[in-house]
Amino acid sequence: MVNRFSLEKLVRPNIARLKPYSSARDEFKDFAALDMVFLDANENPYENGVNRYPDPQQRNLKSILADQKGVNANQILLGNGSDEVLDLLFRAFCEPQQDNVITLPPTYGMYKVLANINNVEEREVVLTENFEPNVDAILQAVDSRTKMIFLCSPNNPTGNVFSVDSVLRLLNEFDGFVVIDEAYIDFSEKQSWLARINEFPNLIISQTLSKAYGMAGIRIGLCFASAEVINILNKIKPPYNINELSQLKAIERVVDTEGIKKEVASIIREKQVLEEALIELPYVQVIYPSEANFVLAKVDDANKRYDQLIEKGVVIRNRTTQELCENCLRFTVGTPEENEKLINALSSI
Ligand SMILES: *Cc1c(COP(=O)(O)O)cnc(C)c1O
């Protein structure tokens, strides 16, 4: 099958025509390093660290990320969390009440919420029993108005990475965008699809600083795609969507690659400890293999076990209402101390 990907056809006509807002800082960005007087943005001139508008293109942070991830800075868009990144994709490519997207439950709930907010039809194609994309069924659900397919890999809440073959088939046979949400990729041994970003014009990858990087509080989501796609998203993003404090904090942290690696390694070790404890419990029936920082387990009665853990002061996530997840609980891996508290609570109920 020939892929007829055409960016012109995928972008909404009003966005294609859009002349973006030009911020004061955009126009003179190349002079920032020079000793110039900036009286262009009606800021309070007295220095306090945050009296100036932040860099709308986050060039310092992006140049570090570009180096680390092996892409060009013009292939990166930063959002106020992945949530903003995903919302921008809907706004750039999906005409409300006309276009549709495909999601693969059980998966991250935000894709559906964002589709609803943007008044875009969401078609659901359930994963197979072993939590893989059902590629034939997905391709059958595609029509001429299907703009995006959302793949979450490692998938939340199942924890597995989708097979390379399934993803490849979708990239090759679907001529809209394949959006791969790699929020948990840093916990996995598998290669990120970032390594192949330049092979597929219809590939969009979303990552985040919220999980392995340990910065959920500063809200930074990363979007990687071709420079052409990023260009379109840049036109519609709010100019100052990443605030100054977040940019500075992110720069300080992402350069500490050794520190981040150590934490990730500890989380992976603790995940094993948790899995070994779960196996011993009589009411745990299945522990699904996870390449993320959480474990999904099937128990005898998820609602009951969930309530019992709350009584013991431990909050986990009950996923029992999700397709293929009947009686399943999702445990985030914490510190060794938190993990011990969880395991003690689990053993005492
Ligand atoms: C946690 C999570 C995110 C992160 O969202 P942010 O808005 O960047 O914090 C994205 N996708 C999935 C699947 C997640 O589980």
The ligand as an ORCA input file, in Angstrom:
! r2SCAN-3c Opt
* xyz 0 1
  C       1.479     10.804     32.708
  C       1.216     10.724     31.265
  C       1.492     11.805     30.422
  C       2.089     13.057     30.979
  O       1.283     14.128     30.860
  P       1.868     15.567     31.251
  O       0.743     16.460     30.859
  O       3.101     15.776     30.413
  O       2.184     15.561     32.699
  C       1.283     11.673     29.067
  N       0.824     10.529     28.547
  C       0.573      9.464     29.314
  C       0.144      8.201     28.693
  C       0.745      9.535     30.693
  O       0.458      8.466     31.456
*
